[in-house]
Amino acid sequence: MKLRKKVVSAFAIAAAAALCASPAFAGKTLNAVKHRGTLICGVNTAAPGFSNADSKGHWSGLDVDICRAVAAAVLGNANKVKYVPLASEQRFTALQSGQIDLLARNTTWSMSRDASQGSVFVAVDYIDGQGFMVPKKYKINSAKKLNGATICVQTGTSSEKNLADFARANNIKYKPVVFSTTEATQGAFISGRCQAYTTDRSDLAGARLRAKNPNDFVILPDTISKEPLGMAIRRGDDDWFQIVRWSFYTMLEAEELGITKNNVDSMKNSRNPNVRRLLGLEENLGQMIGLDKQWSYRIIKQVGNYGESFEANLGPKTPLGLSRGLNRLWTKGGLLMAPPMR
């Protein structure tokens, strides 16, 4: 009898330990998204290449594709996303209050935002830097020649603080003209209310497209800051953090392995263990983050890899015409890399 009690007791302890060691996946955000059947994504009001709606209300961009990737992983359908356009000053409040599930709004990852806004950044999806744009007629070739200029800048952004730091460090006096939205800031500059406009260089490229004649404006060569852009979630939801993080890394890993929307099905015949793991053919990566075996396959099939999204939204063949630069994969001299998925 004593032996039987010891065996039962040992079994109970082992079972309890296994339960504690297993992922719970009862994350508040994950449950809400599944119950609702829709992912609510906070995006920019107008940022061509990252998040932008056409005349029919169809959203596109790199950030939009990241939202779609998470929806494909969690809900099985990349189109089950509601996009909430947010001004810079609204974005973290919307995230903290639960108005959105995910913030994917070309937002700079900084210490203050990561540590004191009730949010946590998940990954860097685009490496940018702040620059300046001026009318070509002024014949200005450096930001250090903007002394005394009126400069359009969006309030509540890192651009506003970087501008102040740059001016202070270079003894430049300027008059800031601030606006709360991207559209208002860009519109004011293009209409001639400011002599210069400062924001991330990728945004400057998008702003030029709003002008009747984009060639009337030039982006100066100066880059005055580092701007690692990324997506953020509410702090304290580790399960949701893992899902968003690995959904994005799936896009990077797929590009590194040469898997695309068009060849993903034929790649199921690959003998490469990394390919087979990513497509759910071996092991079960999804189980570790509370998803099924096909979660990553759906991301690639419905959304594509990171390179496909970049080329479609930001690359040389788009109106923005941006090169990959630092946003190339680490295997091609860039800085983007997914940790091993195994």
Helices and strands as residue ranges (DSSP letters): H 2-21, H 28-36, E 39-44, E 52-53, E 59-60, H 62-75, E 81-86, H 91-97, E 102-108, H 111-116, E 119-128, E 130-135, G 136-138, G 143-145, E 150-154, H 158-169, E 175-179, H 182-190, E 196-200, H 201-208, G 214-216, E 217-219, E 227-234, H 238-257, G 266-269, H 273-278, G 285-289, H 295-302, H 306-313, G 325-327, G 330-332
